Amino acid sequence: MEMLSLEQELAKNAYPGRGIVIGRSKDGAKAVTAYFIMGRSVNSRNRIFVSEGEGIRTQAYDPSKLEDPSLIIYAPVRVLSHMTIVTNGDQTDTVYDGMEKGMTFEQSLRSREFEPDGPNYTPRISGILNVKDGNFDYAMSILKSNNKNPESCNRYTFAYENPAAGEGHFIHTYMHDGNPLPSFEGEPKLVEISGDIDAFTDKVWNNLNEENKVSLFVRYLDIATGKYETRIINKNK
């Protein structure tokens, strides 16, 4: 698979929707993840990321403008022991609860499907980073309708063992802008991971469409120690 430039993938797409990046830093020492949200409606754009425990939660920037919270207010990131869960919806809690009971990442998501927001039927994208005893692996999932058929859910899981330094994968909800929005197709894109946490954060944020971007979360986890650094950027300040 050809390695793509994450900056170019973001810059050329005005509306990838919500996106997850997971990979390994160039020096091999850090597990890296990023999650961003974008919005076209006033309701979607009226959000910020806030810290909650070891993870984050979305909340309304202006509560008076909040309309329907059902698909926009959730915890995108939660930490269970040595595992960091990153998703684009409340399935974060589903994965957390399932894995806490001994289920696998994939098994935990069996009870969920794409979002009920026809005609888009937005895919649910999820990722999990496993950093333990100096080792790192990760997995990504997408639950999507079968060509906008709400009666059929297609489930895909991609697992990456011992990821190479400087490499990561990028998955997002929409191929590009449109009405209805076209769901992501194919396997997660192979992208280059470079720079320290601040350089990487700037790279992602600065290449997201200025009008549509809303918030960004980035975390670098030290694979040897499990300690981490986090950056959060909100367009609404």
N, C-alpha and C positions, 0 to 999 in steps of 0.2 A: 504494500500500500504506500502510495506517495505521501510524504510528510508535507503538510500544508502549513502556511503561515497563519497563526491564530489572528494576528492583526488584520490580515487581508480578508480572512473569512468573515470577520466582524464588520470591517469597513465597507465591504461590498454588499452587505445585506442590511437594508433599512429596518427590517423587522424579523429577526430570528425568534422573537418572543422571549421565552425564558431559556436559560442555557446553563449547562453544567460542564466544567472542565476538571479533569482529574489526571494527574501524572506525577512525574518525578523531576526534581530540579536538575539543572545542568551538572551540578557537582555531585549528584547522586545521594546527597545527605538528607533531603527533605521530600516528604510527600506533599503534594500541592493540590489544592482544590479551589475552584472559584464557582460562584453561583450569581447570576444576574437576572434581574427582571426588567421588562419593558412594558409599555402600555400605550394604547391608542385612545382609550376612553378616559374621561375625567376621573371615573371611579378607580381605574387601574393605575393612573398616574398619581393618585392621592395616597401614596404609600411611602414608608421608610422602613429600613431594617433597624432593629434595636437588639442589643444583646439580651439573652435570656439563658442563665446558667452557663454552660459551655457552648451553647448554640446561639441561634438568633430567632427572632420572630418578626413577622411583618405587622405593622400597625398603621392606622390611618394618620396621615400627616395633619389633616384638618378633619376632626371627627364630624363636624357639621356637614361635610360634603360626602360622607360615607353613605353609599346606597346599599348594594348587596355585598355583605362581607363573606359569603359562603365560599367563593373560590379565590379570594384575594388575601384573606387573613389566615395565616397558618405559620407553623414553625418550619422553615426550610432546612434548618440544620439542628441536629441533636447528636449527643455523644453517649454511646453505650459502652462502658468499659474502654477497650482499645479500638473501638470502631466509631467512625464518624459517618453519620447518615446525612445525605444531601438530596433533597427532592424539590419538585416544583409545586407541592401541594400538601394537604394534610395526610398523605400517605407516609410522610416522615414518621408520624405517630404509629401508623400501621406496621411499618418495618421495625420500629423500636420495640413495640409490644410483642410482635411475633418472635423477634430474635431473642428477646429477654426470656421467652418461653422455650427457647431451644430450636426454633424453626430457622431455616436458611433464609437468606435475602430473597431468593426467588419464591420460596414457599409463602413467605409473609405477604408478598404482593398478589398472591392468587385470589385474594378476596376483593381486589380492587380492579378497576378498569379505567379507561379514558374519562375525561371530565364530561359531565352532562350539559355541555354548552353548545348544543346544535345551533347552526349547521357546522360549526368549526370542529366540535368533538376533540378538543385539545388533548394531545397525548399527555400521559403522566410519565415524566422522566425522573429517574432516581439513580443515585449512586451511593456506594459505600466504600470507605477506605479502611483497611485493616492494617494497623501498624502495631506490631507486637514482637518483642524479643529481637529487635534489630532487623525484622523482615517487614516487607510491605507488598501488599497486593490490593487490587480493587476490582469492583464490578460496576456495571451500568445496566439499566433496564429502561425499556420503553414499552408502554401499554398504549396501543392506538387502535382506532376503529379500522375496520376493513374497508378502505376507500369510502369513508363517510357513512358506512352502514352501521347504525347504532345498535343493531342486533348482533354484531360480530366483533369480538375483541382479539386483536393479534398481540401476542406477548413475546418479547425478545429480551434475552439477557446475555450480556457480554462480560466475560471474566478475563482479567489480565494478571498473570502471575509474574513476579520478579520483573516489574517494568524497567525498561532501560532508562538510564539517565538522560535527561533532556527531552523525553518523549511523554506525550499525554494523549488523551482522547477528549473530544468535544461533541456533545449532543445537545440539540436544542429543539424546541417544540414545533417551529414552523420553518418550512423551506425558505419562505420569503413572504412579503406582504401580499394581501389579496383578500377577496371576499367570495366564498369563505376562505379562511386561512388554510393553505396547504400544509398538511402534517409532514414532519421530518421523515425522510426516507433513507434506507440503508443502514449500515453499521456506523457507530460513532467515528468521527473523523480523526485521523492521526494528525496531531499538531505538535509543534515545537514548544517546549517549556524552557524559558530562559530568563535570567535576571533574578535579583533578590526579590523579596516580597513587595517592596515599594515600586520597583521597576516593573514587575509583572502586573501589579494592580493598576498602575498608570497606563500600561500598554492595553489592558482590557478596557478600562473605562474610557480612555481617549478615542478608542476605535468603535465604540458603540454609537449608534445614531443619536445625535444630540437632541433631537426632538422627542424621540421615543424612549430613551433610557430613563430608568427610575432609580435603581439601587444595585449595588455590587458588594459581595462578600468574598474575601480571599483569606485562605488559611495556609500557612506553611508549618508542617509538623516535622520535627526532628525524628528521623527514623530510629536513631540509636536510643534516644531518651523518651520519646513520646511528648515532649514539651512543644508548645506551638505559639505562633504569633498570628494575629488576626488583623485584618483591615476591613473597614466598612465605609463605603461612600454612598451618600444619599444626595440625589439631585435637589430634593426639597430640604431646605435648611432653615 
